[in-house]
Amino acid sequence: MFGSHLSVAGGMQNALNEAHELKMDCVQVFTKNQRQWTVKPLTEEQITLWDEARKKTGLTDVISHDSYLINLANPDKAKREKSAALFREELLRCELLGIPFLVTHPGAHLGEGEESGIKLYCKTLDQIHKDLPGLKVKTCLETTAGQGTCLGWKLEHLQQMLSDVKQSDRLGVCVDTAHLIAAGYDLTSQAGAQEVIQQMSDTITLERIKVFHLNDSKIALGKRVDRHEHIGHGTIAKSAFAWLLSEPALMDIPKILETAKEDHPDGKPWDVVNIKTLKTLQKQGIKTRKA
């Protein structure tokens, strides 16, 4: 199940239509401007156009990514509450649109230390869950590259969050391959990928993984910088992608590209080229596992 993060310019339904035209199985969108605190309520017309496009395209596997401004671990109470208010809006928008998964970066401790940041993050998320009972949408904590004071670059961070949040059944995980290698998880070989899968199984568990962000990386192993690259053109081995993509427990989850929107030298959109590469690598991985 392969797709991409697509633009909602001109209307959110346009992302669904583009995904359908490009023969994608799934799609990721922002439901609002990701770099603004202000939120305009969804109109009945917007919701209707979205619902009609989903029926027309048959796209049921839709993911949203929340605003980059949100930091639920911010030690400044006023700023943390501002983030929490925006995150509540993100969840409610997903609920109105029938989007099952909301991907989020799990905060930054801003110098207060990882343990303190994780505790504050969990406390804030607990309050949000208390404020919004009964929602169907799951929050997917994304693995991060480890830039600055960001949390989530160690699988153990996510493991602790999954354990400590009271309504943990409302949480899942989004694994970003570019972030993994930047954070020090070795995806430079098939053997490395095998070890990474085992590490994920031992910490967050594979059952918790609801979304994959499939990005190659411009950055070497462990450099803790987030720079995406087209599949097969970065530091992640093709054999590592092949092994991840053929893992039986992860075969059926949405796999989303977040690579540059531009045309390949042959004139095709890079999204189309990247998805073709991923499908080929998945087949190779399945063949390798059977050998």
N, C-alpha and C positions, 0 to 999 in steps of 0.2 A: 504494500500500500504506500504509494509515493506521491508527494505533492510539493508545494512550495508556499512560502509567505508571499502573498500577492497584494497589490495596492487596492484600496477601496475608494480611490479618487472617483468622484462622480456618483458615488453610491456604493454601499457595501455589496449589493448584489452583483456588481461588476466583477468582483474577485471570484465569485462562484462561476459566473459565465466564462471568465478567462480560463479558470481551472478546467472547466468542461471542454472548452475549445482546444486546450493543450493536452487533453486526455489524461488529466491527473485523477488520482483516486481520492485525494484529500487536499485540504487547503488550510492555511493559517492566515489570520487577519488581525488588524487592530480594529476595535469597535469605536475608537475615538482617536483624536490626534494624540500620539504617544508622548509628545513633548510639551503638552499644555495641562495645567491644573484644572482649567475650566471644562465643564462637561455640559453639553447641550442634551437634554432628554431625547431619547428616541421617539420619533413620531409614529403614529399608527401607519402612515404611508411607508415609512422606512421599514417597519417590521413586516408589512404586507409584501412589499417588493422583495425583501429577503426571503420570506417564506415561499413565495411563488418561484423564485429562482432556485431554491433548494429542491422543490418538487420537480421543476423542469429539468434540472441537471442531474438529479438523483444523488447529489453529494450530501451524504449524511455525516461523514467524518470531517468535521470542521473544528479547528482549534483557534483560540484567541490568545494573543500575547498582551500582557498588561503594559501600562505606561512605564517608561524608563525612569520616571521621576519618583516612583514609589520606593520608600525604604522603611519597612515595618520594624527595623532594628535600630532606627535613629535614636540616639540617647537623649536628644532634645525632645521633650514631651510634646510641645506644640507642633513641631515638624512631624513627629511620629503620628500624631493624631490627624494631621492633614493628609499624610500618606494613607492612613487607615480609612479615612473618609473616601478618598479616591478609589482605594481598592474595593471598598463595599460597592461603589458605583460600577466598577468593572465586573464584579460578580453578578450584580443585578442585571446588567446589560446582557451578559452571557445567558442568564436565565431566561430573559425575555426573548432572546434570539434562538434558544434551544441549542446553544453551544455547550458541549459536555465538558470541555477541558479549558482551563485558563492557565497558561504558562506564566510563571513569575520568577524573577531573580530573587533569591532569599535574603535580601538585605545586605547592609554593610555596617560594621560596628563602629566605624569612624574613630578608631583609636582606643575604644573602651575594652578591646580584647574579644577574642572569638567566643569564649564561654559566656561572657556577659551579653554579647550580641545575640547568640542563639537563644538564651533565656528570654531576652526582651522580645525577640521575634515570635517565639512560641506564645508568650503572654498576650501579645498584640493579636495574633491570629486566633487565639482562644476567644478574645473579646469580640472579634469580628464574627466568628461562628455563632457566638451567643446572640449577637444582634440580628443575625440572618439565619434563623432556623429553617430547616426543611428544603434548602436549595439542592437541586440535583447536580449542579456544576461542581466539578472537582478542581481544586487548586493543584497544579503540577509544579513542584519545586525544581528549578532548573540547575543542573550542574554548571558551575561558573569557572572562568579561566584563572581566577585568583588575583585579579588586578586590585591594587590598592588594599582596602580593608574589606573587600567583598567576602561574604560568607558563601558556603556551598561549593568551594573548590576542592574540598575533601569530601569523599563519600560519607565519611563519619559525621560530618556536619548534618547532612540530610538524614542520616540514620537517627541522629539524636532528635531532630525536629519531628520525624515520623513517630518516634517513641514518646516524645514529651507533649505534643499537642493533644489535647483531650479528645477532640473529635477527629482522630487520625484517619477514620474511614473517609473523610472528605478530602484527603490528600493523595496525590500520586507524585510521580517523578518524571521530568523531562531530561533526557540525556543528550547533551550536545557534544558531538565528537571533537570539534575544534577546541572546545573548552577543556575536554578531558586531556588531550595531549599537552595543551598549554599548562595545565595544572600538574602535569607530571605522570599521567597515566600512559603507559607505553603502548602506543598504537603504531609503532614503526615496523611491526612484523606480525605475522599470524600468531606466533607464540605469545607476543605481547598482548594481542587481542584476546586470546584464550585466558590469559591471566586477568585481564581487566574484567571480563565477563564473570570470572570466579570472584573477583573482588566485589563486584556489584551484587552478586548472589549472596555473598557473606555479610553484606552491610544493608543495603536498601531493599534487597530481594528483587528478583526479576519480575515478580508479579506486580510490584509497585510501579514499574515503568509503563507509562501510558502513552508517551510521545517520544520520538527521536528527532533531534535536529541534526541532520546529516550535512556537515560542512567539513571540507578539508581545511588545513591551516597553513598560513604563511609562516607560522612561528614554530621554532624547534621545541622539542620535548622539554617541559618543565620551565619554560621562560615566563609563564604567567602573564601573557599578553593576548588579547582577543582580536585576532585578525583572520577572517574567513577567506577561503580560496576555493576555486572550482575543484570538483572531485577528480582526483588523480593528478593534480597539478601542485600539490602541497606536500607537507611533511608526513601525512598519514599514508601508510603503505596500502596499496590496493588489496593486498592479501588480508590486511587487518579489516578493511571495509567488508571484504568477502566473508570473513568469519563472523563478524557482527551481524551482517544481514542474513546469514543462514542459521543463526541461533534459533532453534525451534520455538522457544518461549517468547521470542520477540518478532516472529515473522509477521503477525497480523496487526501490529500496532501502526498508527500513522507515522510516516517518516517524512519530515519536512526539510526542504532546502532553504537556506538563508544566505545564498550566495549572490554576487552582484547581478543586477538586471541589465544585461547587455546581450548583444548578438555574438555568437560564435563566428570565427572567420568564414565558415561555410554559409553564413546567413541565417542559420537557425537560432532561436532563443537559447541561451545557455541553460535555462531550466530544462528544456527538452533534451539537450545533450547530456546534462548531468544525470537526469533520470534514466536515460538509456544506459549510461555507464553503470549506474547503481544496479539496474536490473541485470546487466551482464555479470557484474561482480557477485550478485546474489546467486545466480545460477552456478557460477564457478565455485562459490562457497559450498553450496549444496552438493555439488559433484565431489569436492574435496572431502567432505564429511562422509560420503558413501564409499570412498576409495579404501 
